[in-house]
Structure formats: structure tokens, C-alpha cells
Amino acid sequence: MLEQDVIIVEGLRKHYGNVKAVDDVSFHVQMGEIFGMVGPNGSGKTTTIECIEGLRIPDEGSLRVMGLDPQREVYELRERTGVQLQSSNLPNRMRVEEAMDLFASLYRQPTDWHPLLNELGLTDKRRAFYSQLSGGQKQRLFVALALINRPEILFLDELTTGLDPQARRATWDLVREIQARGTTIFLTTHFMEEAERLCDRVAILDHGQIVALDTPQNLVNRLGVSRRIVFQVNGQSQAISRNERNRVDSTVFNPALIGVIDGVQRIEQQGDEVVVYVQGEGLISTVIQALEAARVPFHNLRSEQANLEDAFLALTGRDMRD
Amino acid sequence: MRGFWKFFVMQFRLYLREPVAFFFSLAYPALLLLLFGFIYGNDPAPEFWGRNYGTVDASVPAYAGIIIGTVALMGIPIDTASNRESGVLRRYRATPLRPVVYLVASVLMYLSVALLGMLILILVGKLVFGLRFAGSWLSVLAAFILSALAFYAFGYLIASLASTARIAQTIGMVIFFPMMFLSGAGMPIQLLPEGLKRVSEFLPLTYVVRLLQGLWFNDPLSKLWLPILILFGILVVGSATAAKFFRWE
């Protein structure tokens, strides 16, 4: 155990009925980092984060947050941590400034919330009722409430779910700023891109178990895949019925054609789209040559850097979006 | 007790911003009093209330039952269940707010609302109809608080047993409206046929009305021990059950 470990989870288990929501999860979170927990819905992220926050009682396992037991020392924990919950609300007719004032009064050492509102771009909305706020504004208000006690650790559960891409990017900047001030951040997300762009370390959760834990870069590198070449075959097949299309695909495009190329690791085909996972540079021209030599009509060919989504697929055998 | 008063004041404001709750607990009883006061006047009605009291004199303590019933059976279950359903209680729970502070502040707020409604009712009675009062203010206040707390416990129990706010609202209304008319709160019990009078004996609100009217007319305590005992019983059993079943999510 390192001295800078602010969250220590050992052998955490929690089940609901027959469902094992969290099944023997262990990890440490270091002071000052952005630690992300990613996985599809139902993978156990929220149960894990809520056990750490002291909102749920684990069946088994030991938890320490800054040396505190989240069950027995829950109020001390709440004084020193900030929590943004996945599904919560304020009363509809509570005003933004009233919420800030009320929540500030609940903590031992609240911060002055006026600059906080300003920072989160809510000063104009301070007289607005909670019900009058947009999704993004509500989310920012909850971040403001979670920061009102200058927390040492900030928990963010699915912070950007339901936000448009622009608001999501703005939120990422905000999270980085909070980290820059020395706050440790524990977040969950089901957006791989978010974890990749934001987190120092990522734990990938699937069926209640951690299948991998590392920096996003290491997780991608570990795949042995450096990039993907994606293209479409049989663009004209839209007019053809589904059965026929499958038949046409299998006769016109033969994956073995590309599979024999040195450096190609895996080929996947879904309908018209073919994804070729390759290791090493300069393989695009080889692939194009092979396709042209075999007179396979292709279009929309592009090359993509491998990302966490690929890592998830490789680790679990399933697509995140499925 | 950090945050207690802030929380109390906030809850009070939120309650007053709810137009339906505001109307039924603060305005409706006074409007009823004006309506029936102008119809029947407040001359002594010996066949109903004895030689010295009229309809308004008897209605004010009876309507206290409407105020308590509205807050307890509609306000508390709907507020509590919808705050639970929408995740407001979850958000409070993620702060250092102690559950007991939340509950005591809320109960005190509902008590203040009911007392405010009662004050408005008494003022209207006094100013418009020359309301008569023979008892002691202190004992009426004590009985009002006892009745309110007993009913509030019941309201929290409904909130906890109902799975959604809509169900809580339905249960509250199904219990409240018949009780309002059969307990003597909404209309004099003397107007009910014998069979329904029997029914009223099983309704808790009947005892609120009996106790408050009794104290209002300065009846001896020996005549009022039954309602006091019943309301205490409801308070104890109701609070214990409500505490056992209360849930944040």
C-alpha cells in the first residue's frame, strides 16, 4: 500500500438477489489522479462507486477512503468528499442560489459559493428554479454542489451522460481544472472516448469484474494493435435484400485476401463494413493493392488509430455499444 | 444540528411555492368558514352546540381537522414520496445532513404550516363572525400539536409504503376525503344518519374534532380522555411504524 493511495478497495462484492453486481473487485486510487471506471451499463460501476461513497453497504470486502471506513465514518467521509450522483434531483421549485446556500450550510467548512457559480457559468441562473434549468445546467449545478466543501476526492458518476458533444467537451475541461487544483477525481463513464481523453488510469469493468486496469495508452498498446483500416464493400448493395446482400458479400469479398498480408492481425466484417486490425505502418497501400488486384469494389477506405473501444472489444469479446 | 434552520426555512418556502398545497392548507378552510358562516351565521344553535355557541364557533375547531388531515395525508405523502422518487432524498443523503435533522426540520415545517392555517382560520372567524372561545389557548395548542404529530406519523407511513408519488397521493386522498366528511371535520356529525355515525367512531380524525371542539367549549377533561388516549396511541404506534419503514430511496 502506497502512502498516496487515497482509495483502497479490496475484494469488494455486492449482489442484488441472484445478480452479482460487483464480483471481487480490488484496486487503489492515487492522490491527485483522475481515475476512471468504464464499462457498459450494468457492469457494476455505479454499485462500486456508491459503495465507496458510503451510500451502499457491500456484502464483502474492505474499503478505505483516506483511511476512513465509508460505513462507520460516513459523515466524516461526506465532509471531505464531493459526490455527483448518477440519478438525483433537487426540488423543482428550489432556486439555484437557494440550493447553494442550503448545501453550504450542511458542511463544516463550506467554501464561498459565489465564485463557484461563476466558474460553472451559472451566475445568470442563480434566481432560476431547478426545473427551469437545462440538462447541462443541472449537471453543472450538481458539480457545483459537489465542490461546495472543497472536497479532497470528487466522485462523478456518469457525469456527461445526456449531454451534447459540445457540453461534454466543456465538462472535460472543467474536470481537468478541478484536478489541477489538487482534487483526486474518481469517475465512471460508459463513453470510452471520455475515459481515454480524461483519465490518468482506467479500470475496465465487465460483469462486475475488473478485466483490465492501466493508463489508457498502455491498455491500447497492450492490444498489439496500432491502427485499424476500415472500408466498405458493395456500396450498391443497399437495393438488394438482406439475404442476397450476405450472399453477395461472401462471394465478392473474401477476407482471406487480406488475411494473408503480413502485419494484419484480425479482420471483422459487419454487413458492408470491413475492419482490418493491423500492426505496423505502411500497410494501407498493401491492403489497397490487394483489393484492387482482386477487383473488389471498395469505397470509403480510411485508417483509424486504435482506441479504448478496441481495447474493450479485445478484452471482453464484445462491442461496448452492443 | 448544522443546517437545521436553513433546511427548515427552505422546506417552508418550497411548501408555500406549491399552489395546491398552499391553497388546501392555508386558504381552503378559511374559505369554507366564510361560505358556511354567511349561510348559517354564528347565532347560538342550541340543538347542535348548546346554548352559547353557533356554527362558526363549532366549525373553527372542526376545520382544524381539515387542516391537519390535508397536511398529513396529502402534503406529507406526496412531498416525501416524490422527493424520494425523483432522487432529491438521495442527493440530501450524499451530504453530511443527518436523517434526524431532515425529519425533525420537515415535521416542524409541516407543523408550522398547519398552525399558520389555523391562525388564518381563527382570524377570519374572529374578524368576520365574532368567534367565541371558552377554553384555554394552551390546551388547544397542545391538543392541536398532538393531533398533528399523530397524523403526520401516519402520513410518513403512507409515503414509505407507497412505491411511487402517484400511489402515495391516491392512498392519501382515498383516506382523507371520506374521513373529512364522516369525522365531523367537514360537516357536523349530527347531520349523519345513525349508521354513518357508527362508522365515524372508527375514524381517527373524529377524535381530533371531538378533542378540539371539547377543549374549545371548555368541556371537562374527564369527557375527553378517550380522544386523548386514542391520539397518543396513534402517535406512538404510527411513529414507530413510520420510523421502521422509512426509506431514502
Interface residues (C-beta under 8 A of the other chain):
Chain A: E53 L55 Y75 R78 E79 V83 L85 S87 S88 N89 L90 P91 R93 M94 E98 D101 L102 F103 S105 L106 Y107 R108 F142 L145
Chain B: R2 G3 K6 F7 M10 R13 L14 R17 E18 N83 S86 G87 V88 R90 R91 R93 A94 T95 P96 L97 R98
